[in-house]
């Protein structure tokens, strides 16, 4: 005697090539998708920060000038984050000692 399979346990195998916009890889809801989504949102937050505070919103040119502007902005962003991380680490160490 076979019992019917509940709807939640059914697995439909669909080729991704049928509709790439509807069926994505990795599948939504999987662990790999959540890790990838975390990375994507982190990159988007950095780009938004660069656009807002480092003037990357106004760049309307291409070529060497744009790439130099972008590289200098990302360098300044990375240095400020690195310095902030070091400062926070020193503060945590001094609080643990006290």
Backbone as CSV, one residue per row, in Angstrom:
resi,resn,N_x,N_y,N_z,CA_x,CA_y,CA_z,C_x,C_y,C_z
1,UNK,0.842,-1.177,0.000,0.000,0.000,0.000,0.887,1.239,0.000
2,UNK,0.673,2.131,-0.951,1.467,3.363,-1.041,0.693,4.509,-0.428
3,UNK,1.421,5.302,0.352,0.819,6.488,0.939,1.101,7.674,0.031
4,UNK,0.162,8.596,-0.086,0.438,9.773,-0.929,1.532,10.640,-0.317
5,UNK,2.376,11.166,-1.169,3.476,12.015,-0.713,2.927,13.413,-0.441
6,UNK,3.208,13.974,0.748,2.728,15.338,1.021,3.331,16.332,0.039
7,UNK,2.628,17.425,-0.164,3.078,18.439,-1.120,4.427,19.018,-0.716
8,UNK,4.665,19.163,0.579,5.919,19.748,1.036,7.109,18.846,0.738
9,UNK,6.893,17.548,0.576,7.998,16.621,0.343,8.251,16.369,-1.138
10,UNK,7.417,16.874,-1.995,7.601,16.662,-3.427,8.751,17.510,-3.943
11,UNK,9.445,16.984,-4.889,10.572,17.697,-5.486,10.382,17.713,-6.994
12,UNK,10.189,18.863,-7.542,10.042,18.988,-8.983,11.398,19.316,-9.582
13,UNK,11.831,18.487,-10.506,13.102,18.741,-11.162,12.822,19.479,-12.454
14,UNK,13.307,20.692,-12.518,13.089,21.548,-13.681,14.445,22.002,-14.187
15,UNK,14.620,21.941,-15.463,15.875,22.430,-16.031,15.946,23.941,-15.886
16,UNK,17.102,24.417,-15.500,17.281,25.858,-15.308,17.153,26.590,-16.634
17,UNK,17.511,25.937,-17.724,17.503,26.585,-19.023,16.092,26.915,-19.510
18,UNK,15.050,26.349,-18.897,13.695,26.643,-19.350,13.369,28.121,-19.154
19,UNK,13.682,28.653,-17.986,13.467,30.080,-17.730,14.454,30.518,-16.661
20,UNK,15.530,31.173,-17.068,16.587,31.548,-16.135,16.125,32.567,-15.097
21,UNK,15.128,33.370,-15.448,14.638,34.361,-14.495,13.782,33.730,-13.404
22,UNK,13.137,32.616,-13.726,12.248,31.967,-12.770,12.983,30.947,-11.911
23,UNK,13.864,30.169,-12.526,14.590,29.122,-11.820,16.063,29.505,-11.774
24,UNK,16.568,29.758,-10.593,17.958,30.210,-10.464,18.809,29.119,-9.828
25,UNK,20.100,29.248,-10.006,21.039,28.347,-9.354,21.999,29.187,-8.543
26,UNK,22.273,28.924,-7.326,21.684,27.885,-6.498,20.243,28.222,-6.132
27,UNK,19.480,27.210,-5.786,18.054,27.381,-5.537,17.816,28.283,-4.339
28,UNK,16.800,29.131,-4.451,16.456,30.009,-3.334,16.063,29.184,-2.130
29,UNK,16.522,29.636,-0.973,16.210,28.923,0.256,17.280,27.926,0.664
30,UNK,18.220,27.632,-0.228,19.286,26.704,0.131,20.373,27.441,0.904
31,UNK,21.236,26.675,1.559,22.317,27.284,2.347,23.292,28.033,1.445
32,UNK,23.563,27.472,0.285,24.501,28.120,-0.642,23.946,29.447,-1.139
33,UNK,22.635,29.494,-1.366,22.014,30.735,-1.817,22.113,31.810,-0.736
34,UNK,21.895,31.438,0.529,21.970,32.442,1.600,23.386,32.973,1.751
35,UNK,24.395,32.114,1.610,25.782,32.582,1.674,26.094,33.525,0.525
36,UNK,25.659,33.167,-0.675,25.875,34.018,-1.843,25.143,35.345,-1.694
37,UNK,23.925,35.298,-1.131,23.137,36.513,-0.928,23.811,37.439,0.075
38,UNK,24.412,36.869,1.123,25.131,37.682,2.105,26.306,38.412,1.454
39,UNK,27.032,37.710,0.587,28.156,38.342,-0.108,27.684,39.453,-1.035
40,UNK,26.594,39.182,-1.759,26.075,40.199,-2.681,25.616,41.445,-1.942
41,UNK,24.924,41.267,-0.832,24.442,42.426,-0.093,25.599,43.205,0.522
42,UNK,26.660,42.509,0.918,27.828,43.205,1.455,28.466,44.084,0.384
43,UNK,28.580,43.564,-0.824,29.146,44.337,-1.933,28.259,45.531,-2.251
44,UNK,26.952,45.322,-2.261,26.029,46.425,-2.544,26.102,47.504,-1.468
45,UNK,26.285,47.115,-0.203,26.427,48.108,0.869,27.686,48.942,0.685
46,UNK,28.775,48.292,0.266,30.019,49.032,0.032,29.845,50.000,-1.133
47,UNK,29.215,49.546,-2.217,28.994,50.439,-3.355,28.104,51.618,-2.977
48,UNK,27.073,51.369,-2.182,26.202,52.460,-1.739,26.967,53.436,-0.869
49,UNK,27.845,52.921,-0.004,28.658,53.782,0.855,29.603,54.630,0.012
50,UNK,30.232,54.018,-0.987,31.136,54.768,-1.866,30.382,55.841,-2.638
51,UNK,29.192,55.518,-3.110,28.408,56.502,-3.852,27.979,57.659,-2.967
52,UNK,27.623,57.354,-1.739,27.096,58.388,-0.848,28.197,59.289,-0.287
53,UNK,29.279,58.698,0.212,30.262,59.478,0.967,31.544,59.785,0.212
54,UNK,31.811,59.104,-0.887,33.051,59.345,-1.614,32.823,59.936,-2.993
55,UNK,31.619,60.356,-3.287,31.352,61.071,-4.523,31.356,60.228,-5.774
56,UNK,31.135,58.925,-5.653,31.119,58.080,-6.841,29.788,58.179,-7.594
57,UNK,28.822,58.857,-6.997,27.532,59.016,-7.657,27.646,59.962,-8.855
58,UNK,28.574,60.887,-8.778,28.685,61.920,-9.803,29.624,61.555,-10.947
59,UNK,30.236,60.380,-10.930,31.171,60.041,-12.006,30.407,59.741,-13.284
60,UNK,30.643,60.536,-14.290,29.973,60.369,-15.581,30.989,60.120,-16.697
61,UNK,32.206,59.826,-16.341,33.239,59.632,-17.346,33.742,58.193,-17.293
62,UNK,34.414,57.790,-18.368,34.965,56.444,-18.458,36.450,56.543,-18.700
63,UNK,37.082,55.406,-18.607,38.496,55.347,-18.935,39.376,55.446,-17.715
64,UNK,40.577,55.991,-17.933,41.596,56.021,-16.899,41.169,56.896,-15.728
65,UNK,40.576,58.026,-16.007,40.182,58.953,-14.932,39.156,58.311,-14.004
66,UNK,38.188,57.627,-14.558,37.163,56.980,-13.743,37.758,55.849,-12.918
67,UNK,38.636,55.072,-13.517,39.227,53.961,-12.775,40.129,54.461,-11.655
68,UNK,40.862,55.551,-11.897,41.703,56.122,-10.836,40.835,56.677,-9.713
69,UNK,39.753,57.355,-10.053,38.836,57.855,-9.023,38.278,56.710,-8.192
70,UNK,37.866,55.650,-8.862,37.297,54.513,-8.162,38.334,53.828,-7.279
71,UNK,39.538,53.656,-7.791,40.581,52.992,-7.008,40.981,53.811,-5.796
72,UNK,41.083,55.136,-5.958,41.414,55.977,-4.809,40.297,55.973,-3.772
73,UNK,39.062,55.963,-4.233,37.934,55.919,-3.305,37.896,54.600,-2.541
74,UNK,38.115,53.495,-3.239,38.107,52.201,-2.550,39.300,52.083,-1.606
75,UNK,40.432,52.658,-1.974,41.592,52.657,-1.081,41.296,53.437,0.192
76,UNK,40.701,54.599,0.051,40.344,55.398,1.224,39.315,54.677,2.086
77,UNK,38.346,54.031,1.444,37.332,53.279,2.195,37.983,52.131,2.966
78,UNK,38.837,51.358,2.301,39.484,50.220,2.954,40.393,50.662,4.091
79,UNK,41.120,51.757,3.887,41.990,52.256,4.958,41.186,52.744,6.155
80,UNK,40.072,53.410,5.901,39.254,53.883,7.025,38.634,52.717,7.776
81,UNK,38.184,51.694,7.068,37.621,50.515,7.731,38.696,49.759,8.508
82,UNK,39.890,49.646,7.937,40.988,48.976,8.617,41.370,49.718,9.896
83,UNK,41.468,51.040,9.812,41.804,51.830,10.994,40.715,51.713,12.056
84,UNK,39.473,51.711,11.636,38.360,51.569,12.578,38.370,50.198,13.239
85,UNK,38.670,49.161,12.492,38.758,47.820,13.070,39.889,47.728,14.086
86,UNK,41.035,48.318,13.765,42.160,48.318,14.703,41.817,49.078,15.982
87,UNK,41.160,50.223,15.839,40.765,51.019,16.997,39.776,50.250,17.869
88,UNK,38.796,49.604,17.252,37.837,48.811,18.013,38.498,47.631,18.711
89,UNK,39.484,47.029,18.056,40.209,45.919,18.668,40.997,46.396,19.890
90,UNK,41.637,47.566,19.789,42.361,48.113,20.935,41.418,48.451,22.080
91,UNK,40.252,48.995,21.750,39.278,49.303,22.791,38.778,48.040,23.486
92,UNK,38.523,46.976,22.733,38.094,45.710,23.333,39.171,45.128,24.231
93,UNK,40.433,45.207,23.776,41.538,44.690,24.592,41.702,45.474,25.872
94,UNK,41.556,46.796,25.790,41.713,47.621,27.004,40.558,47.389,27.964
95,UNK,39.356,47.103,27.451,38.223,46.806,28.335,38.362,45.451,28.988
96,UNK,38.965,44.477,28.292,39.157,43.167,28.886,40.205,43.205,29.996
97,UNK,41.210,44.028,29.832,42.259,44.161,30.846,41.716,44.837,32.088
98,UNK,40.867,45.845,31.902,40.355,46.607,33.047,39.316,45.875,33.828
